[in-house]
Amino acid sequence: MIRAALFVTLSLAATGASAAEALKTAPVEMRDMDLSYTAEAVVEAVRQSTVSAQIAGRIVDLRFDVGDYVKKGQVIARIDERAATQAEAASVAQVREAQAALANARAQYERSKQLLAQKFISQAALDKAQADYRAAQARVTALLAGAGAAATERSFATIVAPYSGVVSARYVELGEMATPGKPLLTGFDPSSLRVVATVPQAQVAAIQAGARARVELPSSGKWIDVKNILVVPSADPRTHTTRIRLELPEDVRGVYPGVYARAHFVTGSALRLLVPRAAVVHRSEVTGVYVVDDKGAARLRQVRLGEAANENYIEVLAGLKPGERVALDPVRAGMADEAGARH
């Protein structure tokens, strides 16, 4: 029993020593930190549109669903075009009839001119032939326009994507009736996204002077440098706030309209005590870091944190001093601490 207990104690001590030796640490340092004003924001698409039906008919083909990527010009859906096809055929037949009548009116007008020269008919008869000819011309023009409208209406039966994008909503099912104006699909272009933040008017001047901002996406932990900042030249008279648009790069992935974000507008810089975000551990209501001493022992110490400097560092308000080293793997540091305490 004594030998077994001694063996377990020595094993725990060895585990704690090896865990402490394997710990990766980083120093707590004073660094220049961007002073920023943080505002809540939301992601929205620059190009987002809802495709609607322009003719009535049954939906006979529906090729895409929510989440599908659609290229510009691809067929999204088809509406039964039999009625539109028959209307177009009727218009074409009327045009041919009018063209035949036009040819007859033209020939009659030419004959009337010859008869007038031979004084077989009066000037009034020639004027009537000329009027009939012009009326036939006008009828052909009108029917050609009607045939073009019928062909255009038939083309509305095939609905194509106006630009490349992702389908975000579908409002119909295969076989349903479509009516003019009825929404079919909604899509957005993932390569043109922006973040819209609402800030107090008192902060607008400092934001414009700084002219730099970063966007934080808490759901994914991403920090994104914005391409452009646009202050909307209007304010809400009730809340006295102004909307600011932050254009995101085209290569951003995994971001969709409606995602919650934080906009960090740079307004200056100052020296701040920073600690790596990877070293921070949360236990219940306690926020702390594992401080590693000169002997390699890790001990949990409670700290009070400030603002996030970026995706890698966060400000420390209390609990640490410059030069102290913290463990970058809190889980392994906790195991080493517990092993050392048992020993």
Number of C-alpha atoms within 10 A of each C-alpha: 6 7 8 9 10 11 12 13 15 13 14 19 18 16 16 26 18 13 21 24 13 14 19 16 18 17 18 19 19 17 15 13 21 18 17 22 16 18 16 16 25 19 24 22 19 16 14 20 16 16 19 17 23 19 20 19 21 17 21 16 16 19 12 16 17 13 13 13 17 23 15 12 12 14 17 20 20 21 26 20 21 12 12 21 17 13 18 21 15 13 21 19 14 18 21 14 13 21 19 14 18 21 14 15 21 19 13 16 22 15 14 22 18 13 16 15 12 9 10 10 14 12 15 10 15 20 14 13 21 19 14 19 22 16 14 21 18 14 18 21 15 14 20 19 14 18 21 15 14 20 18 13 18 22 17 17 24 16 20 17 16 16 17 17 22 21 21 19 16 18 12 15 13 14 14 12 16 20 14 11 12 17 17 20 22 18 26 25 20 23 18 18 23 24 26 24 22 20 22 14 14 11 14 17 11 15 22 15 11 14 14 19 22 19 26 22 18 12 10 9 9 14 18 17 15 18 14 14 20 13 16 11 8 10 15 12 8 6 11 13 18 20 20 20 21 25 22 21 16 12 9 13 9 8 17 19 18 12 14 17 21 20 28 26 24 21 19 15 12 10 12 19 21 27 29 23 17 17 23 21 21 11 8 6 6 12 15 21 30 26 25 22 12 8 9 17 19 28 21 18 15 19 17 13 18 14 15 18 21 19 14 13 18 21 21 22 15 12 12 22 15 12 11 16 23 29 26 23 18 23 13 19 28 21 16 28 21 15 20 20 12 11 14
